[in-house]
Amino acid sequence: MSNINYSEKIPNNVNLNEDKTLQRALEHWQPGFLGWWQDVGPESSRGFDVYLRTAISVDPSGWAQFGYVKMPEYRWGIFLNQAEKERKIHFGDHLGEPAWQDVPGEHRANLRRIIVTQGDTEPASVEQQRHLGLTAPSLYDMRNLFQVNVEEGRHLWAMVYLLHRYFGRDGREEAEALLERRSGDANNPRILGAFNEKTPDWLSFFMFTYFTDRDGKYQLCALAESSFDPLARTTKFMLTEEAHHMFVGESGVSRIVQRTCEVMNQLKTDDPGKLRAAGVIDLPTIQRYLNFHFSVTIDLFGADQSSNAATFYSAGLKGRFEEGKRTDDHRLHGATYKVLDVVDGKLVEKEVPMLNALNEVLRDDYIKDSMAGVARWNKVIEKAGIPFRLQVPHKAFNRQIGTLAGVRVSPEGRVVSEAEWKANVDRWLPSEADRAYVASLMGRVVEPGKFANWIAAPAIGINRQPIDFEYVRFN
């Protein structure tokens, strides 16, 4: 990388050509990144020409270009949204002061922790999804998987840029560590639990990109409010790409539901055994996958009461979702919020200081958004005339973090005994048999315009291309 045009090799708007120190840091880091991609990136895909979108600017009318790219040659760029002139801090104890262009010493450790935690999720999801290209249900879906993968890689670059640019030696060491952890590794796992789960099949992938990438949206929105201006500007641009990941998830599940409903109507049955014999995924199984991915994802927001969340907010490091649209004082001293507790075997609400409940505030915003997409899946079922509706489980269901950790709660929100949980868990969460059946459907379909039997074709192609476009070329 020593004699390259940085604007061409690494599209950026951070004057990379002019920052020799940053150049040297990235020169040292990039070979490790490419080695990581080769080791645990998309399996057996290095020679493919993939029809990908590459970020080339932050201009809303032309921020991306489409074209065939070999993924190891993808141009992972560094982009920050345009600076807001004389931007002011708009929440927390520093309300009204100028936004920070450098890292204040007293907030250095917390900011680094926030950036590292966000950065760690990006390569983790690539690792989780590395085998899925081998069982893609179509070229369209394979291309979407690879688009998600390269953009998660670019989001890793976005966080590594901040670490290198603003955190000196500590930042460089953290950037190296981001390439050393591995999803699911017993000795050196990824930081957050959901990013150590397997993504073994495409139903899991679509649920992950719908639910877990939506967590990414809410975390990025909270960081986009940050008083540390480079972080706010970086995450605002990342949100532009994150929207596609959620589209992949929502449309993917919708197409699975559509295909299942078609076969239900053809066979005039809702019997899961008969539908499985016909090679589609029955709706109760889709519900169990939904229950699992939703419950694992809402744990990512952290404990319902958190002194760290209060510190991050008061210090101006991390705001609420759409902080600027809220009408309170943006300091929250004396404000309260309701969280769940278990008293005498029942779920009850209790008022706690809002500053300590900010994880719960963000989680509740996320839940409302998640429910809207599930309602759109139900419209597909309703349109098919089938009397079944997918449901988002109660937020106390299957929780592993906070007050509700380990409390046995049904999807409807009823506290149950351990015996009742064990008797019903295979009705509520995917069983080994469910996962084995879904795995049995997975097989790569590579003829342009053809789709696996268990999923419907999309309504439109990518970038106005036809459905039978050759989205991936094998060399």
Stockholm file with secondary structure:
# STOCKHOLM 1.0

chainA/1-475         MSNINYSEKIPNNVNLNEDKTLQRALEHWQPGFLGWWQDVGPESSRGFDVYLRTAISVDPSGWAQFGYVKMPEYRWGIFLNQAEKERKIHFGDHLGEPAWQDVPGEHRANLRRIIVTQGDTEPASVEQQRHLGLTAPSLYDMRNLFQVNVEEGRHLWAMVYLLHRYFGRDGREEAEALLERRSGDANNPRILGAFNEKTPDWLSFFMFTYFTDRDGKYQLCALAESSFDPLARTTKFMLTEEAHHMFVGESGVSRIVQRTCEVMNQLKTDDPGKLRAAGVIDLPTIQRYLNFHFSVTIDLFGADQSSNAATFYSAGLKGRFEEGKRTDDHRLHGATYKVLDVVDGKLVEKEVPMLNALNEVLRDDYIKDSMAGVARWNKVIEKAGIPFRLQVPHKAFNRQIGTLAGVRVSPEGRVVSEAEWKANVDRWLPSEADRAYVASLMGRVVEPGKFANWIAAPAIGINRQPIDFEYVRFN
#=GR chainA/1-475 SS CTTCCHHHHSCBSSCGGGCHHHHHHHHHHHHHHHHHHHHHSSTTCTTCEEEEEEECCSCTTSCEEEEEECGGGCCCCBCCCCCCTTCBCCSSTTTTSBCBSSCCGGGHHHHHHHHHHHHHHHHHHHHHTTTGGGGCSSHHHHHHHHHHHHHHHHHHHHHHHHHHHHSHHHHHHHHHHHHHCCTTCSSSCCSSGGGGSCCCSHHHHHHIIIIIHHHHHHHHHHHTTCSBHHHHHHHHHHHHHHHHHHHHHHHHHHHHHHHHHHHHHHHTCCCHHHHHHTTSCCHHHHHHHHHHHHHHHHGGGCCSSCHHHHHHHHTTSSCCTTGGGCCSCSSCTTCEEEEEEEETTEEEEEEEEGGGGHHHHHHHHHHHHHHHHHHHHHHHHHHTTCCCCCCCCCTTTTCCSSTTTTCCBCTTSCBCCHHHHHHHHHHHSCCHHHHHHHHHHCCCCCSTTCCCTTSCCCSSCGGGCCTTSCCEECC
#=GC SS_cons         CTTCCHHHHSCBSSCGGGCHHHHHHHHHHHHHHHHHHHHHSSTTCTTCEEEEEEECCSCTTSCEEEEEECGGGCCCCBCCCCCCTTCBCCSSTTTTSBCBSSCCGGGHHHHHHHHHHHHHHHHHHHHHTTTGGGGCSSHHHHHHHHHHHHHHHHHHHHHHHHHHHHSHHHHHHHHHHHHHCCTTCSSSCCSSGGGGSCCCSHHHHHHIIIIIHHHHHHHHHHHTTCSBHHHHHHHHHHHHHHHHHHHHHHHHHHHHHHHHHHHHHHHTCCCHHHHHHTTSCCHHHHHHHHHHHHHHHHGGGCCSSCHHHHHHHHTTSSCCTTGGGCCSCSSCTTCEEEEEEEETTEEEEEEEEGGGGHHHHHHHHHHHHHHHHHHHHHHHHHHTTCCCCCCCCCTTTTCCSSTTTTCCBCTTSCBCCHHHHHHHHHHHSCCHHHHHHHHHHCCCCCSTTCCCTTSCCCSSCGGGCCTTSCCEECC
//
